[in-house]
Amino acid sequence: MELEDVMPLFSFLAPVDTCKDCIASALETLKPTTSWEQSIAVGQGADGALCGARGFGVAIEALLNFLGSEHGNTYALARVFAFLSGPPDYGLGQLDTTGYGEQYASKG
């Protein structure tokens, strides 16, 4: 099943010029998580899907496929800003942080 079928990617896109204040407000609510919080948050849902995982690589791949697809040159000059509250821990691009101690965890 394609991501576009589940949730249209237009629901994730926001023009910076008209949404700057809302974007800034949303970013202020992000806080880094410790590795302990991370391991507690990631679980498996009833349908077998991971809950709480950060699949950044998968999300970026879907976004770039969307922007480069049938929309022609509409997004030729698009800029992609990505803000993460922690390291990607699922799928393409995941970081294996198991070898790092708590001294490297964000204390935000």
N, C-alpha and C positions, 0 to 999 in steps of 0.2 A: 504494500500500500504506500502510495506517495504521500509525503508530508503535506503537499498542497491539497490533497483530498481530505485530510483530517482537519487542518487549520490553514486557511489562506495566508500566505506570507505577507500580504498587504497589512494584516493585523499587527505585524511586527515592525513595519517600516514607518518612520516619522521624519518629515522634512525638518531639518535643524532650524531653518530660518523662522518657521512659525511655531515650533515646539521647544525652543531652547530652554525656556523656564521650566517646563514640565520635565524635560530630560534631566536638567540639573537637579530638580527636586527628587526625582527617582534615584539618581546616583547618590544623593546624600543619604538615602535609606539603606544602601548596601553596606554591609560590614563583613570583614573577613572572618572566616571560621577557623577554629583550631582543628587539628587532625582528629581529635577526639569527637568533636561535634560532627565532623564529616563522616566518620565511620558509623555513628549512630543514625544519621539522616538517611544514609543509603540503605535501602531495603528492597525487597521484591514484592510487587503488588500481586493481587489475586490472579491477574492475567499473565503473570510471568515477567512483566516488564519491570525494569529497575525504576524505583522511585527515589528522587533526590539526587540522582547522578548528574554530573555535568558533562554532557556529550557535546563539547564545543566543536570538535572536528566535524562531526556529523551535521551540526547546525550550520556551520560555515559552508560546508559542501552543498547543503540544500539551498542556502541563500544564494551562493554564487551560481548554481544551476538555474535558479529562478531568475536572477538578474540577467543572466546571459542567454536565456531561452527566447521565446517568441516575442519578446518586447523590443526587439531590434536595437536601436540606439537610445532608447528612452533612458537607460541607466548607464550610458557610456562614461559619464563623468561622476558616477556615484562614489561616495566615500562610505566605507563601512567602519563604524566605531563599535568595538566590543568591550564590554565591561564585565569582568568576572569577579565573583565573590570568593573564589578559591580556585585551585588548580583543576583542570579537566581530569576527570577520573573514570571516564567511560568512553569506549570506542576509539576511533581514529584520533590521534594526538593526545591520548591520556598520559598523564604523568604518574610515574610510580614513585610515590613518596614514602613507601614503607621503610626505606632504609634511613630516613631522616628522623632525628629525635624531635622531641617537643620544643627544643631550643630554636628550631627553624620555623615553628608554627607562628602564624600571625597573632599578635596579641591585641589587635584592634578592638 
